[in-house]
């Protein structure tokens, strides 16, 4: 499956990632907090699937959903702990191009502090 060009991808940013983060300051990023800050994981999952959005989250529950569902949205699961905005910005400068580059060949990506892993 070929993805849209990078500038046409739309990401759904979970509430556990900062809204006031310069890397998420474009029309490519929809924030769950703007839709429903109390949205449950399954509802967020279904919303992303229905609207062809790529989930960005630190919540490991999405991995469990991925394992038990055949029809899945693309997910990037950040396993990076609690970083300052400055450190998060440095992380995105270093890894975001790699993450986006792997989206075409994956359904689920685990983004650790020191590596990017494609699950499927």
N, C-alpha and C positions, 0 to 999 in steps of 0.2 A: 504494500500500500504506500503510495507516494503522498507525502504531506504537502500542504500548501507551502508556498514560499514563506520563509521565516517571518517576513514583515506582515504576513496575513494570519499567522497563528494567534489564537486567543487563549489566554491562560486564566484559570479560575484560582485565585489566591485565597487559601484557607485563612481562617481567623488567627491561626498560630504563627503567621508570618506578618511582618509589620506593613501596615497600609502606608505609612509615611516613610517610604523607602524609595529613593530616587530611581532605582532600577525598575520599579513597578509603576512608574509615573507615565503611562501612555495608554492609549486606547486598546492596546493588546492585552491589558491586565484588568480583569474584573475581580473585584474584591467581594468575598462572601459577606463581609460585614455590611456592605451596601445593599445586599439582597435580603439577608436575614442572619443577623449575628448569632442566632440560636439554632441555625440549621444543623440538623443531625447529619452524621457522616453518610448514611445511606441516601438521604435526600440530596446531599451535595453530589454524591456519586451519580445518581440518576439525572440530576440537573446537567452535570458535565456531559454525560452520555447523550442525552437528548439534544443538547446544544452544541455538540462537537467541540468541547472545551478540554484543555489539558489541565489537570489538577496539579497545583503546587501546594505541598503540605509537609509539615513536620510530623503529622499524625501517623503512627505505624498501623493504625486500624485499616488504612487503605490497602496495605499489603495483604491483610487477612481477607478483605473483600475481593481483592484480585485473585487470591487462591481459590475461592469458592464460586466465582462467577465466570461464565463463558463469554459474556458480552461486557467488555470493560472499556472505560475511557482511558486515555493515556494518563499516567500519573508520574510525577517526579516527587519522590519522597526524600526530603532533606533530613539527613541524620547528622546534624552539625551542632547540636547543643544550642545553648543561648549565647549568641555572639552580639557584640556591640554593633550598632549600625555601621560604624567604620569597618569593623572586621567582616561584617556581612557584605559590605560593598566590595571589599578586597576579594572575598570569596567569589562573588559574582563576576568580577572582572576576570578572575583566573579560570573559573569553571563554566560560566554560562554558555560560551560558544561551544564547548564540548557537549554540554547537556543538550542544547538545541540541535547540534549536529547528529546526536544519537537518537533523536525522537523518531526519525523516519524508520529506523530499524528496531524499534522497541515499543513495548506497550507499558512497561513499568521500569523506571530508573530509580536506583538508590544512589543518592548523592551524599557521600561522606565527606569529611574534612579533607581527605587526602586522595580520594579516588571516586570514580563514577562507575557504577556497575549496572549493566543491562540485565534485567531478569528475563524478559521475553520480548 
